[in-house]
Structure formats: C-alpha cells, structure tokens
Amino acid sequence: MKYAVIGTSWITQSFIDGAKIHGKMILDAVYSRDEKRGGEFALKNGASRVFTDLDALASSSVDAVYIASPNAFHARQTEKMLKAGKHVLCEKPVTVTPAELEYLMDLADRNGVIYAEAIMYMFNPARDILRNALGEIGKITSANLDFSQLSSKYPAYKRGELPNIFNPSMAAGCLEDLGIYCVYPALDLFGEPENIKASAAFLESGADGSGNASFEYGDKTVTLTYSKLGQSRSYSQIFGDEGTILLESVSKLTDMKIVFNDGSEKALIGDVPKEQLMGFEADGFSKLVSSPGETKEFYSLLRKTALATSKAMEKIRSEAGIKFDYTPITEE
Ligand SMILES: NC(=O)c1ccc[n+]([C@@H]2O[C@H](COP(=O)([O-])OP(=O)(O)OC[C@H]3O[C@@H](n4cnc5c(N)ncnc54)[C@H](OP(=O)(O)O)[C@@H]3O)[C@@H](O)[C@H]2O)c1
C-alpha cells in the first residue's frame, strides 16, 4: 500500500519508522504547508513526492493517508481524502464531535475505504494480555487510570508563546491530548458507564491543562486523571478483591504486572519501544485494508470504541466546561 503523510512533526516520523518494521506500508508522498520542510522530510524518509496542496494530494495515486495535523484539521482533511477514495488512518482524537465521526464513518463506507483512529492501545497485542489479567484479580472494585506527562511545549507556553496543543482554536488541550488515552481503556475494559462526572483546570489561553473524570458503573468507579503540566511518577492501577494490576502506561501498556493480596507478583509485560507500538498500529491498519473479511470483527470493534470514546469525551467537555473555537463539519 502506497501512503502519504499529512504533518511533519515527530509523531509522523515515529509512525513512518513504525510502518517500516512490517514493510506493508510504503511511504510515497509527504504533505506539508511548506515546500522546503516537506522536501527535507520526504528526502529523509525516502518519499518520492511532496504536496503543498491537499486537493493535489487527494487527486494523486496514493492508496492511503496518515493524518497527523493539529486536531482542528482532522475532520476536514479526512473528509477530503475519503471523498477521493483514500483509506485514512487519523491521529487521535479522530474528530472533535461524535456527530462528525458518525458522518465520516458513513462516508468511508460509501466510498468503500477504511477509516480508523490511530490509537496505539487498540492495536497493541498487550491489550489482550491486560483484558485476560482482569480475570485474575477477583471482583474489580475500582480503578485509577492516569496519564500525566509534563508537556515539552509547556516552557514555550510559559515564555508567552501559544503552541498548538495549548490553543483552544486547535481543538486541543489536555483531555484531547492525554485524557483520551484513559478514556479508551476505561470503555474497552469496563464498558460504558452509567454516569460521567468531570472537572478541569484551565490555562490563561483557555485550554485545559489538567483534569479528571469519574466513570460511575454502580458496582465500581473508574477515576481518570490527566495533566500536561506535571509528570506522573506512579502506576495506573486496577483494583480487584484478590489483587491489583499495575500499568506503567495506559497507552503503551508497557511494564504491566499483577500484585496479589499475599504480595506475590506476576509480570505481564516489560518495556516495548514506541517505534514497535507504532508498528503494530501501521500493521493493524494495513490488515484492515488488505484483508477486510478477516478483520471485519476488529474493524467493527474499533469503530464502536472510537464512537463511544468520542461521546464520552463530549460529555466530559460539557461537565468540565471545556470549550473550543471550532465549527464541526456536517454533510453538505
Ligand atoms: N499517537 C501519539 O502518540 C501521538 C503523539 C503526539 C501527537 N499525536 C497527535 O498527532 C497530531 C499532531 O500533533 P503534534 O503535536 O505533532 O502537532 P503539531 O506539531 O502542532 O502539528 C503537526 C503538523 O501539522 C502541521 N501544522 C502545524 N500547525 C498547523 C496549522 N496551524 N495549520 C495546519 N497545519 C499545521 C505541521 O506540518 P507542516 O508545517 O509540515 O505543514 C506539523 O508538523 C495531534 O492530533 C495529536 O493528538 C499523537
């Protein structure tokens, strides 16, 4: 499959490096707003073509597009590529609103192409290890899922700059960037909650810098915490009445173990390089394209979880007062 990338930041580089591991996705083209930057990025990664015009990219012969632009552009860029018959793997959050996501899923179906959210958790083989481990800790009573990572862009923000990630007009902020990594496993492992409560702390730019959400299930509460302004030094935990699962990262699912009530430990998985995790994502996506029959069930799960996540994120934003200067796309 020949693919193009939209965006030239480190995450695009990381995806390209990951895709090389399995070799099923061949980088053909780079889109950048800047020809020189796109040219340098293409040269470094062996891509033969550079586009600075999205319509030209859409009319080109690439089979698929990996979109890693700021969040506010995801839906419009995806719409353009799907209409042109390209398969799309788009970075999280795949759209701002669930209504946009439903429209784009339908558009993908009508154009006979695959459309998926680039979320490492769902493509990670360790997801099965984690799901199986839930059966080893007795009755699950609660969980704390945390993704708090001090942003490399925060010093620039403090100097008075406005990086995209702290700019509400880019549909950005902590929930969209990191909170989503907690929402995915909460919904995937425990299903949709009966109720969601949430709050956030805001920067002067209007973006949420940190926040939390409570997913209430009746028999348990799953607490989600996330911050771009401080670094977590502890594990996420899932508590059962016979043991506790510890996770170093809710997105990478690295360094996971069970500690049983008697203090004994069972290691589940150690460290996995980010490149390999992106490789799982690229490989999973290429299988959705090349073997639609075999992957039908997984594709359906991906879409169901993506939509449930988008709806939960919308509810969290409304509870926490997170607002963007953003106009959702609608079908014309
Ligand atoms: N899966 C992961 O682990 C992971 C990690 C980080 C980020 N992400 C996701 O990846 C996406 C990009 O994040 P990022 O931090 O890389 O964003 P970013 O650096 O702000 O922007 C990404 C790319 O978009 C283009 N861009 C920047 N500002 C733009 C603007 N105002 N208008 C149009 N295009 C613009 C730039 O490419 P050109 O200048 O070449 O056009 C840039 O390389 C986000 O959706 C984020 O959630 C995922």
The ligand as a Gaussian input file, in Angstrom:
#p B3LYP/6-31G(d) Opt

LIG

0 1
 N       -0.177000       8.779000      18.941000
 C        0.653000       9.515000      19.657000
 O        1.431000       9.028000      20.474000
 C        0.650000      10.993000      19.423000
 C        1.678000      11.765000      19.942000
 C        1.700000      13.125000      19.660000
 C        0.685000      13.683000      18.908000
 N       -0.328000      12.923000      18.457000
 C       -1.410000      13.512000      17.652000
 O       -0.835000      13.934000      16.432000
 C       -1.441000      15.140000      15.989000
 C       -0.362000      16.166000      15.751000
 O        0.224000      16.518000      16.977000
 P        1.580000      17.371000      17.037000
 O        1.889000      17.634000      18.429000
 O        2.586000      16.739000      16.144000
 O        1.045000      18.718000      16.354000
 P        1.848000      19.941000      15.714000
 O        3.306000      19.725000      15.848000
 O        1.271000      21.190000      16.258000
 O        1.412000      19.841000      14.195000
 C        1.602000      18.669000      13.425000
 C        1.860000      19.035000      11.988000
 O        0.743000      19.723000      11.459000
 C        1.174000      20.831000      10.681000
 N        0.644000      22.047000      11.312000
 C        1.111000      22.689000      12.414000
 N        0.391000      23.789000      12.662000
 C       -0.536000      23.861000      11.705000
 C       -1.577000      24.777000      11.398000
 N       -1.760000      25.883000      12.145000
 N       -2.342000      24.537000      10.321000
 C       -2.169000      23.450000       9.558000
 N       -1.190000      22.528000       9.779000
 C       -0.392000      22.741000      10.839000
 C        2.696000      20.843000      10.698000
 O        3.170000      20.292000       9.475000
 P        3.681000      21.290000       8.300000
 O        4.197000      22.512000       8.963000
 O        4.755000      20.496000       7.630000
 O        2.504000      21.536000       7.440000
 C        3.069000      19.921000      11.818000
 O        4.183000      19.124000      11.556000
 C       -2.441000      15.546000      17.073000
 O       -3.725000      15.156000      16.658000
 C       -2.024000      14.750000      18.285000
 O       -3.129000      14.394000      19.109000
 C       -0.345000      11.580000      18.675000

